[in-house]
């Protein structure tokens, strides 16, 4: 599972609803402009488009084959384009040297006939070590064997690259010793170190008295110990660079903000990925990185900027702010890490106590017509129920949360289904969060007659707290939830 899918379980529901609306509006109005796509074509005036996965050139003896695969914007269609030749370069290739297939739900909707010589052609207009692009058109057969004509075909894709290799360094340091002047013991994986010097400012990597570790690129958990007190944090190491982290044992009552969400396999404790927030001197988040530890790659990076009543996420996406700097609208992609997902406008509403109670989602092209209605219900200071309804249908999804009312969760995760809130939760004010600790979620899907057609139950357990009452780690098991299940979450905080 990719990191994008990890944060977008219900983003996919929004995407399907919006994509369905886009398709319907295209039929009614002759088509809508959408986000930039990496493949597209038309058949009988109907547009098809979507995102390509990475391209690859396969070699068999002296024959080379360029393979480009992708999925449609709504996630239901599969796209395949192949070119076989002794040399893959710019130029035009025709049947039988090319293969074109487009299927929906495993059924071939269109494919070219390899026996129809020169009837289907692909032109590579650009190719280098990192990317390839071009166009295609020609005769195909539909699922019934009828001849159809593909027009205005275009594609672009990135070639697969090897994951970053090599080692990086981690420097752990502290301004303050343990109570009574003792040293701080730190551990990373199976390595241990000691912090015995306490400079007033950040030291150089390898500085005496600090703890420096050399590690392969990836995401790790580090722990620090002062007597019986301990803290745990996650860090991402990049090959060829030194990452520095200050070890800080906050005093009881210190105000801390969530700064890092790391994901681990709960069985073997191997890192899977992380969302890391970077703060400026004013304690505002200025950068958010999404790192895939399995592939050792940076999946996304957002450099945030601030203006009057606005937070710019990137060149295309932003939040509008209302009273108290609470987010009022989000303008951007349904899945913010995927610029081929539908573009929408998310409008948020709050009650008098400051809890978010509703989110209305509209297409960017039709900003006054909501296509999704999300209602959030709060009881006793906790988010207990979410109802997601699509316009024009009685189908709905309901999420219910159960809490341990004896335990509080300070500056904990938000549990809205919105992808934009999960991804940017450290940077935005979405109103009050739940007071207590979530221990279970139940998701039910209802058909148009009100019958339950699917139920998912997830359990939240193995919570570990620090001395100040902040949750440092927990595990989600069972069925689907807003966050991915069968994952251990390790949380880090920035304290003032």
Residue, then its C-alpha position, 0 to 999 in steps of 0.5 A: x500500500x502506498x503512502x497516498x492510499x494510507x492517508x486517503x481511505x475516505x479520500x477515495x470515497x470523495x474521489x469516486x463521488x466527485x469523479x462520478x459527478x465530473x463524468x455526469x457533468x461532462x456528458x451534460x455540458x460537453x466536458x470540464x477542464x480538469x487537472x493535468x493528466x498523464x494519459x488521455x484519449x477520446x473515443x466517439x467524443x468521450x474523454x478518458x484520462x488518468x494517471x500513469x505509474x512509472x514507465x519501464x524499458x524491459x530487455x529480452x535479448x536484443x529486443x527492447x519493450x517500453x511499458x507504460x501503465x496507469x489508472x483512470x482518474x476514478x480508479x476503475x480503468x486500467x491503461x496499458x501502452x507498449x512499444x517493442x523495437x531494437x531501439x526505443x527513441x523518438x519517432x513513430x511506431x505502428x502495429x504490430x510493434x505497439x500494444x494498446x489496451x484499456x480495461x474497466x473492471x478487468x474487462x477489455x473495453x478497447x484494444x488494438x488488433x496486432x494483425x491490423x498492420x499500421x492501423x494504430x500508431x504511437x509517436x514518442x516526442x520526448x525520451x530521456x533518462x528520467x521521462x518519456x512522453x508522446x501521443x497515440x491514435x488509431x483503430x481498436x476493437x471494443x468488447x463486442x469486437x466492433x471497430x472504434x477509433x481512438x483520437x487525441x491520445x497523449x501520455x507522459x510518464x517517469x521512468x522507475x528509479x532505484x531507491x536512494x542508497x547509502x548511509x546518513x547520520x543522526x545527531x542527538x543532542x541536548x541543552x539540558x542534562x538529566x535532573x541532578x546533572x546526569x547524562x542522557x542515554x540514547x538508543x537507535x535500533x540496536x545502537x546506544x550512545x550517551x549525551x554528556x555535553x550540553x551546549x547552548x546551541x546546536x552542535x556540529x555532526x560528530x561533536x564530542x559529548x553528543x551522540x552521533x549514529x551512522x544509519x542506512x537511509x530510512x525512518x527510525x525510532x530513537x529513545x532517550x532515558x533520564x533515570x526512570x523518565x524516557x521519551x521516544x521519537x521518530x526521525x527520517x535519515x537521508x543518504x549523504x546528510x546529517x539529521x539533527x534532533x534535540x533531546x528535550x524532556x518537557x516539564x509537566x504541563x508543557x504545551x506540545x504540538x504534534x510534529x511527526x507521525x511515523x508508521x511501523x509494522x507492528x510485528x517486526x517493528x520495521x519503518x514504513x513511512x512518516x509525515x513530518x512537520x517543520x516549524x519556524x521560529x514563530x512556531x508555524x509549520x512551514x514544511x510537511x514531508x511525506x516519506x516512504x521508508x519501504x522505497x526510501x523515497x520522498x513521496x511529497x513535500x509541501x512548502x507552506x506560506x502564510x498570508x492574511x486569512x490564508x495558508x498556501x499549501x502549494x501553487x494550486x492548493x490553499x486554505x482560507x481562514x475565518x474567525x480565530x484563524x480556523x480553516x473556513x475553506x480548502x481549495x485543492x485536490x481531493x487527495x492533496x498528494x495526487x494532482x490527478x484527483x478531482x479538484x474541489x472546494x471544501x467548506x467547513x462549519x463550526x458550532x458555538x463551542x468551536x467544534x467542526x460540525x459539517x463539511x460541504x464538498x463541491x466541484x471547483x467548476x461548480x462551487x455552489x453545488x455540493x456533491x458531498x455532505x459530511x456531518x460531524x457529531x460531538x458528545x461530551x467533547x468527543x467526535x462520536x459520529x460522522x455521516x458521509x452522504x453523496x448528493x442525489x442518492x440515499x447511500x451513505x457511510x457512517x463512522x462511529x467512535x468509542x472512547x476511554x473516558x478515563x484517559x485524555x489525549x493531549x494534542x492527539x491525532x484528528x479523526x476526520x475522514x478528510x484527507x486534507x485534514x489528516x495530511x495538514x492537521x499539524x498546520x491548520x486550526x480545525x477547531x477543538x479536537x476530542x478530549x478522550x482516547x479513541x479505542x474503537x471505530x466502526x464504519x458502516x456502509x448503507x445502500x439506498x434502501x438503508x440496509x447495511x452492506x458492509x461493516x468494518x471494526x477497528x481497535x486502537x490499543x497498546x497506547x504508550x504515554x510520556x510523563x506529560x500525558x502525550x500519546x507516544x505510540x499506539x497500534x490500530x488492528x482489525x478492519x478499515x479505519x480513517x488511518x490504516x490498520x495493522x500499523x503501529x503509530x509513533x508520534x512526536x511533538x514540538x514543545x514550547 
